[in-house]
Amino acid sequence: MSKPVGPVLRMSDDVDAIVAAIVDDNPGQEVTIVDRGAYTRVSGDGELRVTRASIERHLGRDFEMRQLEGLMSAFAGRIEMTSEEARWRLKGGNPASGPPLTSGRAGKPA
């Protein structure tokens, strides 16, 4: 993977469902998952996305995308988040709808 982007998720009861949702929402793309015990790094080449609907389907309950922010200890790339989805992409990639999230979270610009 030459240009990995994606979240680093703190260990929680929801992490497996969120990882499964990310894999589902990126068909045809290789998604790398590295479980380090205290955190799980999820990465894809150039862009990854996850939708609220996929997370809810895997969790079996309601989920608000703002909860995802609290589960991320870091991320690679730029993040764009709406109430319906989150996208991690390289700087200069095609912009998704909505402005990029600027929450001050520790991110590594690509």
Backbone as JSON Lines, residues from 0, in Angstrom:
{"i":0,"aa":"M","n":[0.86,-1.16,0.0],"ca":[0.0,0.0,0.0],"c":[0.9,1.23,0.0]}
{"i":1,"aa":"S","n":[0.83,2.02,-1.03],"ca":[1.75,3.15,-1.15],"c":[1.28,4.42,-0.46]}
{"i":2,"aa":"K","n":[-0.04,4.61,-0.35],"ca":[-0.56,5.84,0.26],"c":[-1.71,5.49,1.2]}
{"i":3,"aa":"P","n":[-1.39,4.9,2.36],"ca":[-2.46,4.46,3.26],"c":[-3.16,5.62,3.98]}
{"i":4,"aa":"V","n":[-4.48,5.5,4.08],"ca":[-5.31,6.43,4.85],"c":[-6.28,5.61,5.68]}
{"i":5,"aa":"G","n":[-6.77,6.18,6.77],"ca":[-7.78,5.51,7.56],"c":[-7.62,5.79,9.04]}
{"i":6,"aa":"P","n":[-8.54,5.26,9.84],"ca":[-8.57,5.56,11.27],"c":[-7.72,4.61,12.11]}
{"i":7,"aa":"V","n":[-7.34,5.1,13.28],"ca":[-6.79,4.28,14.35],"c":[-7.86,4.3,15.43]}
{"i":8,"aa":"L","n":[-8.46,3.14,15.7],"ca":[-9.6,3.05,16.61],"c":[-9.17,2.52,17.97]}
{"i":9,"aa":"R","n":[-9.57,3.22,19.02],"ca":[-9.32,2.75,20.39],"c":[-10.11,1.47,20.61]}
{"i":10,"aa":"M","n":[-9.57,0.59,21.44],"ca":[-10.28,-0.63,21.74],"c":[-11.59,-0.29,22.45]}
{"i":11,"aa":"S","n":[-12.68,-0.87,21.98],"ca":[-14.01,-0.67,22.57],"c":[-14.89,-1.84,22.16]}
{"i":12,"aa":"D","n":[-16.07,-1.9,22.72],"ca":[-17.02,-2.94,22.36],"c":[-17.48,-2.81,20.91]}
{"i":13,"aa":"D","n":[-17.37,-1.61,20.34],"ca":[-17.88,-1.35,18.99],"c":[-16.84,-1.52,17.88]}
{"i":14,"aa":"V","n":[-15.58,-1.73,18.22],"ca":[-14.53,-1.68,17.21],"c":[-14.7,-2.75,16.13]}
{"i":15,"aa":"D","n":[-15.08,-3.97,16.48],"ca":[-15.23,-5.01,15.47],"c":[-16.33,-4.67,14.47]}
{"i":16,"aa":"A","n":[-17.44,-4.11,14.96],"ca":[-18.54,-3.73,14.07],"c":[-18.14,-2.58,13.15]}
{"i":17,"aa":"I","n":[-17.38,-1.63,13.67],"ca":[-16.94,-0.5,12.85],"c":[-15.96,-0.97,11.78]}
{"i":18,"aa":"V","n":[-15.04,-1.84,12.14],"ca":[-14.1,-2.39,11.16],"c":[-14.86,-3.15,10.08]}
{"i":19,"aa":"A","n":[-15.83,-3.98,10.47],"ca":[-16.63,-4.72,9.48],"c":[-17.39,-3.78,8.56]}
{"i":20,"aa":"A","n":[-17.91,-2.68,9.11],"ca":[-18.63,-1.69,8.3],"c":[-17.69,-1.02,7.3]}
{"i":21,"aa":"I","n":[-16.47,-0.71,7.72],"ca":[-15.5,-0.1,6.81],"c":[-15.2,-1.06,5.66]}
{"i":22,"aa":"V","n":[-14.99,-2.33,5.97],"ca":[-14.71,-3.33,4.92],"c":[-15.9,-3.4,3.95]}
{"i":23,"aa":"D","n":[-17.13,-3.45,4.48],"ca":[-18.32,-3.51,3.63],"c":[-18.47,-2.29,2.74]}
{"i":24,"aa":"D","n":[-18.13,-1.11,3.26],"ca":[-18.33,0.13,2.52],"c":[-17.22,0.43,1.51]}
{"i":25,"aa":"N","n":[-16.24,-0.46,1.41],"ca":[-15.14,-0.27,0.46],"c":[-14.94,-1.53,-0.38]}
{"i":26,"aa":"P","n":[-15.98,-1.95,-1.12],"ca":[-15.88,-3.18,-1.92],"c":[-14.82,-3.04,-3.01]}
{"i":27,"aa":"G","n":[-14.11,-4.11,-3.22],"ca":[-13.09,-4.11,-4.27],"c":[-11.8,-3.46,-3.86]}
{"i":28,"aa":"Q","n":[-11.73,-2.92,-2.66],"ca":[-10.5,-2.27,-2.19],"c":[-9.88,-3.12,-1.09]}
{"i":29,"aa":"E","n":[-8.57,-3.25,-1.13],"ca":[-7.88,-3.96,-0.07],"c":[-7.88,-3.08,1.18]}
{"i":30,"aa":"V","n":[-8.41,-3.61,2.27],"ca":[-8.44,-2.91,3.55],"c":[-7.54,-3.69,4.5]}
{"i":31,"aa":"T","n":[-6.54,-3.01,5.04],"ca":[-5.6,-3.64,5.97],"c":[-6.05,-3.34,7.39]}
{"i":32,"aa":"I","n":[-6.08,-4.39,8.21],"ca":[-6.49,-4.26,9.61],"c":[-5.36,-4.8,10.47]}
{"i":33,"aa":"V","n":[-4.84,-3.94,11.35],"ca":[-3.77,-4.34,12.26],"c":[-4.26,-4.14,13.69]}
{"i":34,"aa":"D","n":[-4.47,-5.25,14.39],"ca":[-4.96,-5.22,15.78],"c":[-3.75,-5.23,16.71]}
{"i":35,"aa":"R","n":[-3.59,-4.16,17.48],"ca":[-2.48,-4.03,18.42],"c":[-2.94,-4.18,19.87]}
{"i":36,"aa":"G","n":[-4.12,-4.71,20.08],"ca":[-4.63,-4.89,21.43],"c":[-5.33,-3.66,21.96]}
{"i":37,"aa":"A","n":[-4.59,-2.6,22.23],"ca":[-5.17,-1.37,22.75],"c":[-5.81,-0.53,21.64]}
{"i":38,"aa":"Y","n":[-5.41,-0.78,20.4],"ca":[-5.99,-0.04,19.28],"c":[-5.95,-0.91,18.03]}
{"i":39,"aa":"T","n":[-6.76,-0.53,17.05],"ca":[-6.79,-1.21,15.76],"c":[-6.6,-0.16,14.67]}
{"i":40,"aa":"R","n":[-5.62,-0.38,13.81],"ca":[-5.36,0.52,12.68],"c":[-6.03,-0.08,11.45]}
{"i":41,"aa":"V","n":[-6.87,0.74,10.79],"ca":[-7.55,0.33,9.56],"c":[-7.05,1.23,8.45]}
{"i":42,"aa":"S","n":[-6.59,0.64,7.36],"ca":[-6.08,1.5,6.28],"c":[-6.42,0.93,4.91]}
{"i":43,"aa":"G","n":[-6.53,1.86,3.98],"ca":[-6.76,1.55,2.58],"c":[-5.9,2.49,1.76]}
{"i":44,"aa":"D","n":[-5.74,2.18,0.5],"ca":[-4.87,2.97,-0.37],"c":[-5.64,4.15,-0.97]}
{"i":45,"aa":"G","n":[-5.3,5.37,-0.52],"ca":[-5.85,6.58,-1.12],"c":[-7.15,7.09,-0.55]}
{"i":46,"aa":"E","n":[-8.12,6.19,-0.25],"ca":[-9.4,6.63,0.29],"c":[-10.11,5.46,0.96]}
{"i":47,"aa":"L","n":[-10.76,5.77,2.08],"ca":[-11.65,4.83,2.77],"c":[-12.89,5.59,3.18]}
{"i":48,"aa":"R","n":[-14.01,4.89,3.3],"ca":[-15.23,5.51,3.79],"c":[-15.99,4.53,4.65]}
{"i":49,"aa":"V","n":[-16.85,5.06,5.5],"ca":[-17.76,4.24,6.29],"c":[-19.05,5.03,6.46]}
{"i":50,"aa":"T","n":[-20.17,4.33,6.38],"ca":[-21.46,4.99,6.51],"c":[-22.11,4.64,7.85]}
{"i":51,"aa":"R","n":[-22.95,5.54,8.3],"ca":[-23.7,5.31,9.52],"c":[-24.58,4.08,9.37]}
{"i":52,"aa":"A","n":[-25.2,3.92,8.21],"ca":[-26.09,2.78,7.97],"c":[-25.34,1.45,8.13]}
{"i":53,"aa":"S","n":[-24.12,1.37,7.61],"ca":[-23.32,0.14,7.75],"c":[-22.95,-0.13,9.19]}
{"i":54,"aa":"I","n":[-22.54,0.93,9.9],"ca":[-22.18,0.75,11.31],"c":[-23.4,0.27,12.09]}
{"i":55,"aa":"E","n":[-24.56,0.89,11.85],"ca":[-25.78,0.49,12.56],"c":[-26.16,-0.95,12.24]}
{"i":56,"aa":"R","n":[-25.99,-1.35,10.99],"ca":[-26.31,-2.73,10.59],"c":[-25.43,-3.72,11.36]}
{"i":57,"aa":"H","n":[-24.15,-3.41,11.49],"ca":[-23.24,-4.31,12.2],"c":[-23.41,-4.25,13.72]}
{"i":58,"aa":"L","n":[-23.74,-3.09,14.25],"ca":[-23.95,-2.97,15.7],"c":[-25.32,-3.5,16.13]}
{"i":59,"aa":"G","n":[-26.3,-3.39,15.23],"ca":[-27.65,-3.78,15.59],"c":[-28.37,-2.75,16.43]}
{"i":60,"aa":"R","n":[-27.89,-1.51,16.35],"ca":[-28.51,-0.41,17.1],"c":[-28.15,0.92,16.45]}
{"i":61,"aa":"D","n":[-28.79,2.0,16.93],"ca":[-28.5,3.33,16.4],"c":[-27.07,3.74,16.72]}
{"i":62,"aa":"F","n":[-26.52,4.57,15.84],"ca":[-25.16,5.09,16.0],"c":[-25.12,6.47,15.39]}
{"i":63,"aa":"E","n":[-24.54,7.42,16.08],"ca":[-24.35,8.76,15.54],"c":[-22.89,8.9,15.13]}
{"i":64,"aa":"M","n":[-22.65,9.45,13.94],"ca":[-21.29,9.53,13.41],"c":[-20.36,10.3,14.33]}
{"i":65,"aa":"R","n":[-20.88,11.24,15.1],"ca":[-20.0,11.98,16.0],"c":[-19.38,11.07,17.06]}
{"i":66,"aa":"Q","n":[-20.01,9.91,17.33],"ca":[-19.44,8.94,18.25],"c":[-18.13,8.36,17.71]}
{"i":67,"aa":"L","n":[-18.02,8.3,16.39],"ca":[-16.81,7.76,15.77],"c":[-15.58,8.6,16.13]}
{"i":68,"aa":"E","n":[-15.77,9.91,16.22],"ca":[-14.66,10.79,16.59],"c":[-14.05,10.39,17.93]}
{"i":69,"aa":"G","n":[-14.89,10.07,18.89],"ca":[-14.4,9.69,20.21],"c":[-13.7,8.34,20.24]}
{"i":70,"aa":"L","n":[-13.96,7.51,19.23],"ca":[-13.34,6.2,19.16],"c":[-12.0,6.22,18.42]}
{"i":71,"aa":"M","n":[-11.72,7.33,17.72],"ca":[-10.46,7.43,16.98],"c":[-9.4,8.09,17.85]}
{"i":72,"aa":"S","n":[-8.25,7.44,17.98],"ca":[-7.14,8.09,18.67],"c":[-6.29,8.88,17.69]}
{"i":73,"aa":"A","n":[-6.39,8.53,16.41],"ca":[-5.64,9.21,15.35],"c":[-6.21,8.75,14.01]}
{"i":74,"aa":"F","n":[-5.7,9.31,12.94],"ca":[-6.04,8.85,11.6],"c":[-4.96,9.3,10.64]}
{"i":75,"aa":"A","n":[-4.87,8.62,9.51],"ca":[-3.94,9.01,8.44],"c":[-4.77,9.59,7.3]}
{"i":76,"aa":"G","n":[-4.3,10.66,6.71],"ca":[-5.01,11.32,5.63],"c":[-5.83,12.48,6.17]}
{"i":77,"aa":"R","n":[-6.75,12.94,5.35],"ca":[-7.69,13.98,5.75],"c":[-9.03,13.33,5.99]}
{"i":78,"aa":"I","n":[-9.75,13.83,6.96],"ca":[-11.07,13.26,7.25],"c":[-12.15,14.27,6.9]}
{"i":79,"aa":"E","n":[-13.22,13.75,6.33],"ca":[-14.43,14.52,6.06],"c":[-15.57,13.76,6.7]}
{"i":80,"aa":"M","n":[-16.34,14.42,7.53],"ca":[-17.41,13.72,8.23],"c":[-18.72,14.47,8.12]}
{"i":81,"aa":"T","n":[-19.79,13.72,7.85],"ca":[-21.15,14.25,7.88],"c":[-21.93,13.38,8.85]}
{"i":82,"aa":"S","n":[-23.2,13.65,9.0],"ca":[-24.02,12.83,9.88],"c":[-24.27,11.44,9.29]}
{"i":83,"aa":"E","n":[-23.95,11.26,8.01],"ca":[-24.2,9.98,7.33],"c":[-22.96,9.17,7.01]}
{"i":84,"aa":"E","n":[-21.78,9.81,6.93],"ca":[-20.58,9.05,6.57],"c":[-19.31,9.78,6.99]}
{"i":85,"aa":"A","n":[-18.24,8.99,7.03],"ca":[-16.89,9.54,7.23],"c":[-16.03,9.05,6.08]}
{"i":86,"aa":"R","n":[-15.13,9.92,5.62],"ca":[-14.19,9.57,4.55],"c":[-12.8,10.01,4.97]}
{"i":87,"aa":"W","n":[-11.85,9.13,4.74],"ca":[-10.44,9.46,4.91],"c":[-9.84,9.41,3.52]}
{"i":88,"aa":"R","n":[-9.12,10.47,3.14],"ca":[-8.54,10.52,1.8],"c":[-7.24,11.29,1.83]}
{"i":89,"aa":"L","n":[-6.53,11.2,0.74],"ca":[-5.28,11.93,0.6],"c":[-5.55,13.4,0.36]}
{"i":90,"aa":"K","n":[-4.63,14.22,0.78],"ca":[-4.71,15.66,0.51],"c":[-4.76,15.85,-1.01]}
{"i":91,"aa":"G","n":[-5.65,16.72,-1.44],"ca":[-5.74,17.0,-2.87],"c":[-6.62,16.03,-3.63]}
{"i":92,"aa":"G","n":[-7.24,15.05,-2.93],"ca":[-8.16,14.13,-3.59],"c":[-9.44,14.85,-3.96]}
{"i":93,"aa":"N","n":[-10.29,14.18,-4.72],"ca":[-11.57,14.78,-5.09],"c":[-12.39,14.99,-3.83]}
{"i":94,"aa":"P","n":[-12.87,16.23,-3.59],"ca":[-13.62,16.49,-2.36],"c":[-14.98,15.81,-2.37]}
{"i":95,"aa":"A","n":[-15.34,15.25,-1.24],"ca":[-16.68,14.69,-1.06],"c":[-17.61,15.83,-0.7]}
{"i":96,"aa":"S","n":[-18.89,15.56,-0.66],"ca":[-19.82,16.62,-0.3],"c":[-19.57,17.05,1.14]}
{"i":97,"aa":"G","n":[-19.61,18.33,1.36],"ca":[-19.42,18.86,2.71],"c":[-17.98,19.24,2.96]}
{"i":98,"aa":"P","n":[-17.77,20.14,3.93],"ca":[-16.42,20.61,4.23],"c":[-15.65,19.58,5.05]}
{"i":99,"aa":"P","n":[-14.3,19.63,5.02],"ca":[-13.52,18.71,5.84],"c":[-13.72,19.01,7.31]}
{"i":100,"aa":"L","n":[-13.63,17.97,8.11],"ca":[-13.75,18.12,9.55],"c":[-12.46,18.72,10.09]}
{"i":101,"aa":"T","n":[-12.58,19.73,10.91],"ca":[-11.39,20.34,11.52],"c":[-11.59,20.38,13.03]}
{"i":102,"aa":"S","n":[-11.46,19.21,13.64],"ca":[-11.75,19.1,15.06],"c":[-10.51,19.21,15.94]}
{"i":103,"aa":"G","n":[-9.33,19.29,15.32],"ca":[-8.11,19.34,16.11],"c":[-7.63,17.97,16.51]}
{"i":104,"aa":"R","n":[-8.23,16.91,16.02],"ca":[-7.78,15.55,16.32],"c":[-6.4,15.33,15.72]}
{"i":105,"aa":"A","n":[-5.67,14.44,16.31],"ca":[-4.34,14.12,15.81],"c":[-4.47,13.38,14.5]}
{"i":106,"aa":"G","n":[-4.14,14.01,13.42],"ca":[-4.16,13.36,12.11],"c":[-2.84,13.57,11.43]}
{"i":107,"aa":"K","n":[-2.52,12.67,10.54],"ca":[-1.27,12.77,9.83],"c":[-1.58,13.15,8.39]}
{"i":108,"aa":"P","n":[-1.42,14.44,8.0],"ca":[-1.74,14.82,6.63],"c":[-0.9,14.02,5.64]}
{"i":109,"aa":"A","n":[-1.53,13.63,4.58],"ca":[-0.84,12.84,3.57],"c":[-0.18,13.75,2.56]}
